[in-house]
Amino acid sequence: MSSTLALDFGTSNSAAAMLSGGKIRRLAIESGADTLPTAVFFPADRGPMLIGARAIAALIGGEEGRFMRAMKSVLGTGLFHESRLIAGKRRSLAGVVTSFLQTVRERAEADAGERFDRLLCGRPVHFHSTDSARDKQAEADLRACCLAAGFAEVDFRFEPEGAALATHGQGAETELGIILDIGGGTSDFSVYERRGGRLAILASHGIRLGGTDFDKALSMTHAMPWLGLGSQLRREMGPGLLPVPRHLYLDLSTWAKIPFLYTAETRAEVAAMVKLATKPRLVGRLATVLRDELGHDLAFAVEAGKIAANGQEAARIDLSRIEAGLAPPITQASMEKVLSRHRALLQEAALQTCQMAGTAPEKISAVVHVGGSSLMRIVGQVARDLFPNAVARQAEPFTAVVDGLALATGLAKP
């Protein structure tokens, strides 16, 4: 009988594990690492699809082709099933995700030395927190991709509940705690109670807000103005000025939409904007990004600037691949101002989770931080403000969920 594969299919990173002899065994789906970047690259010469670190290396190395990241954020939307011309072949994101998951399964089986027919996949509490029909469709989309990737049986478990299992046994023997799982695409929360060696999940909740949303907001305020956002265009006929359209900048700030901007129509639209721009040098940088397909380079630069400014007072966003010497500033103060709305949403969601669990925030004795974006200063501020009596603990940010899912494969189904 085959084992069950535990998979954390994340917006930014993925990880796989299994339960072997009652112990967690992380599987090598990426050489030399416990996690695999959830990214793919299709070479222009129609060579085989690259995934993970090799996909990112191909992008950074300037290879010709199409890069994709944050595909999980498109689950449940019409875009997920649309067919587009990618590296000389018509493909849908559903097909791309299926191929990614198939490669993950094959690599996991090669490392484990056995076949995985069953899959326990983590999922956010809500893929789409304001649209129940789309939320339901997102799980159906992911299930279909997992089955198409070769798994015969697919089950799901909420990601923060997996993290609660992984951290069970840490901290006090009796504890009322909350998991703050802030990932790339969603923020998820579980209030748990540990008593007498037993773990009980009292409530779970989540919202569609994560690190990619932080990146988008910071890109729009700290990078896109240097590409012409906020500037003006002369009218083709008659006097007066018009604002530069925002939609191109919004899509360029959205990880999942970047690959679909590289079309002849979009490039022609921007070329016309350059001719009419009151600041043609700025809009010309936008044209350069589209011409040279530098959208993901720009997004990675914003992400790197965010991480740097999170750990020091001031940093810069390196856009030198767009124009030599171009490096807009980013500071802790400017970043926290932009992300203040996101901070309020996180606090509201965490508070709602406590209300669902029937407990007051001041009764929470432990806050467990999980997920790469849980390292952001605004998340720590939310935890300190909302849970004044709690001890903060940092779980393994990128593997706590998959570790807990592996443990869950050994539990009886509820």
N, C-alpha and C positions, 0 to 999 in steps of 0.2 A: 504494500500500500504506500502510495507516495505521500510526502509531507506537504504541508501547507506553506506557501510563500507569503511572508508579510511584506507589504509594499507601502511605502510612503511616497506617493506620486505628488511631488510638490510643484508649486508655481515656478520656483527658482532652482530647487535641488530635490533629488529623489534618493531614496535609500531602500535597500532590501535586506531582509534577515529571515532567519528560521529558528525554530526551537530544536536543539539537538542535545539529547541527554538531559533535558530539563533546563538547559542553559541557552541564553541568547547567543546566536552566531550570526554576525553581520556578514553579508555576502559581497564578494568583490565584483560589483557591477561597473566599477571604475578602477583602473589600475592605480594602486598606491593610495587609495582614499576610501573612506567609509560612505561618501556621498557622491552622487553623479549629477553634474549640472543638467537641469531639464532643458536642454537646448539641442537643436539639430542644425546641420549644414548640408545643403545640396550643392555639390560642385557643378560649375557651369558646364564641364565636359561630360556631364551625365554619369559621373562615377558614383560609387555607392554612398548612401547617406551616412554622414558622420554624426555621432552623438556625443554629448558630454564635453569633456575637456578638449577632445579633438575638434569638436565643432567650434568652440570658442577660439582655439588656436588657429583654425583656418580663417576665421573672421579677422582676428588680430594680425595674422600674417599677410592679410591683403589678398587672399586667394579669391578668384572669381567664383561667385556662387550666391546662394540665398541662405541666410541665417534666420532661425526662428527661436523665440524664447517665450515663456509665459503662455504656452498653449492651453494650460489648464483654465485660464481665465475666460476662454471662449466657449467652454462647455455650456450647453443649454441655450446657445444662441444660433441664429440662422447662419452666421459666418462659419460656424464649425463644419457645416456640410457643404458650403459653397465650393465649387471647383474652380481653381485658379491655375494659370500657367506658371509653374515653378521649375526653374532649371530645365526648360525645354519639354516639360511633361505636365499634363493637367493633373492636379492633386487637390485633395480636400484636407483640411486640418484633421478631420476624423481619421483619414488614412495615414496621415503623418504620425498622429498619436498612437495608432495601432502599431505602426512599424517601430516606433520608439519602445513601446511596451513589449513587443515581441523580442527585440534585442535585449531588453532588460531580463526577460524570462530566460532566454538562451544563455546569457552570461551567468545568471544566478544558478541555473542547472549545471553549467560547466564547473562552477566553483564548488557546488554542493555534491556533485557526482550523482545526482538523482533527478528524476523528472518531477515537476510541480504541476499537478492537474488542478489543484485548489489554490485560490488566492484570497487572502484577507487584505483588502485595500483600505487605507485610511481615507477619510473624506472630511471636509469641513462640516461643521454643524449646518451651515447654509452656504451653498455655492453662490446663491443669489438671495440676499436677505430681504429684499422688498418685492419679490415676484415668486410666489409659491409654485406656479406652473413651470416657470423657467428653472427653478431650483430642482423640481422633480425631473425635468428633462435632462438636466446636467448629470444627475446620477445615472439615468438611463443611457446617456451618451457614453459615459465612462465605462459602464458595465458592458455595453456593446463592443467597445474597443478592447476591453480585457478579454472577452470571449473570442473576438476575432484574432487576438494575439496568441491564442492557443490554450487558454485556461478553460477547463470544463465546468468549473464551479467558482462563482465569485460572490464574496460577501464583503460588506462594508462595516466600518466602525468609526465613530467620531474621533478625530485626531486628538483633541485635548483629553479624551478618556484614555487613549493609548498612552499619552504622556503621564497621566495619573498612575496607570499601572506600572510604568517604567520607574517612577520615583517612589513607589510604595516601599516602605521600609526605611526611607530617609526621614530625618527630622524626628519629632516627638512621637512616642508610641500612641498617644491620643492627640488627634489633630483635626481641626476644621480648616481646610485650606481651599485655595482657588488656583487653578492652572490658568496662566495668561500665555496662550499660544499665539504669537504674532508672527505670521508667516509672510510669504511674498504676495499672496493675493487675498487672504482672509485673516480675520482675528477671531480666535475661538476661546471659549472659557468653560471650565467645568469646576463647580464647587463639589468638593469631596469631603468625606468624613472617614477618618481612620480610628478604629477602636478595637481593642482586643485582637489585633493582627488582621482584622478584616477591613476591606476598603469598600465604601459605598459611594456611588456617584449620586449626588442629590439633585443636580441640575446641570444642563449644558446649553450654551447659547453661542451665537456667533454672528458676525457681520461681514459683509464684503468690503473689507478694507485691510490693506496690508502694505508691505514695503514697496510694491510697484506703484501704489497710489501715492506714497510719499515721494517716490522718484518723479512721478508725473507732475505733482504740484510744484516741486522744486525746479524741475526742468522748465515749466511754464514761467516761473518768476525769475529764475537765475540764469537760464541759458537762452531761451527762445527770444528774449528782447535783443540779444546780440545777433540774432538772425532775422530781425525785422519785425517781430511781434510788437504791436503798439505803435508802429510807424504808420505812415499814410501813403495813399496812392492818388495821383492826379486822375481826374475823370478823363475818359477818352474823348468825350465831347462835352463842351461847356465848362464853366468855372466850378471851383469847389474841389474839396478833397474827400476821399473815402478811407475808412480804416482798412488796414491789411486784414484779409479774412483770417479768422482764428482756427478754422477747422483743420487746416494743414498742420498747424503747430500742435493742436490737440492730438491728432493722430501720430505725429512724430514723437510725442511725449508718452505714447502708449505702447508698451513693449510688443503686444500682440498684433498691433496694426501697422507697425513699421514696414514689414515686408511688402505690404500691399500699396505702398506709396510710390514704388518704383515703376511707374507706368509712363508711357509717352504722353498721355493726357495730362497727368499731374506735372510733368516736367514742362510741358507747353504752357500750362496755367502759370507756373512760377516764372517762366521766361517772360511772359507778358507783364507780370507784376514788376519785374526788375526794370523794364522800360518805363513804367509809370510811377515808380517809387520815388518819394521825396528823399529817401536815403537808400540809393541803389546799392551801396556797398554792403549794407546789412542784409537786404533781401537777396543780394548776390551770394551771400554765404548759404542761404537756404537752397538756392539753386545748386551750389556746389555739393551740399549734402545729398540731394536727390540724384545729381549726375553721377557722383562717385559712390553712391550707396553707403553713406557714412552714418545712417540713422542709428544703428546699433552701437557704433563707436561713440556717438554723442550720448546715447543712453548709458553706456558703461561709464563714461566720464562723469556724468551727473551722479550716478550711484557711488562712484569712488569719491567724489567730492562730498557727498552726504556722509559717508562713513568717516572720512577724514575730519570733517567739521563736527561730527558727533563726539570725537575724542579730543579735540583741541579747539581753542577759541576761534580760529580762522583758518581757512584753506582756500583752494582755488579749484575750479573745474577746468581741466586741461582739454581745450578744444583745438590744440595745435594741429591735429590732422585735418581740420577744416581750414584753418589759416594759421600760419606760423606766428607764435607768440600770443595767440588768443587764449586767455585764461581768466574768465570772469570770477570774481570773489564770491565766497560763501562763508558765512560765519554762524556760530551757534545761535546768536541773537536773531539773525535774519531767518535762519531755518526754523527756529521755534515759533517765530511770528507767523510764517507761512503754514506751519503744521498745527497751529492752535486749534483749528476746527477739527482736525483729525484726533487730537488729544481729547477734545470734548466728547467725540463719538465713542472713543475707546472707554472713557470713564462711564458714559451712559450705558454701554453694553455690559461692562463688568458689574455695574450696580444692578442692572436688570437680571443678570444671572443670579446674584444674591437674592433678589426678590423672588425669583422662581424657586430657589432652594429654601425659602422661608427663613432666611437668616439676615441679620444686620451686618453691614461691612465691618463694624468695630469688633464683631465676634470672630472674624477670620484671624487665625493665628499664624498662617503661613501663606506666602505668595510664591508660586513656583513659575519662573520665567522660562519659556520654551520658544524656539523659533528664532531665526536669524534677526528678524526685526524687533525681537524683544530686547535686544541690546541697545536700542535707541533710547536716548535720554528721556524723551517724552513718555515712554512706557514706564520707566522707573518713577517719573513724577506722578503718573496716574496711580501707581501702586502705593506710593508713600502718602499721597493725599487721601485716597479712598480707604486704605487699610492701615490706619495709624498704629494698630496693635500687632501687626503681623511681622514675622521674620521673613525676609526675602531670601530665596534660594534660586540659583541659576542651574537649571538642568542642562544636559547636553543639548545645545541649541538646535543641532541639525539631525540628531539621531534618537532623541528621547521618544518621539512618536513611533518610529519603526521598532525600537526596542520593546515598547509596550504592546504593539501589534503582534510581535513575535510571541510574547508571553500570552496574549489573548488566544493564539492558535491552540494553546494547550488547555483552554477553558471550555467547558460545555457551552453550547449555543444557548442564548437566553430563550 
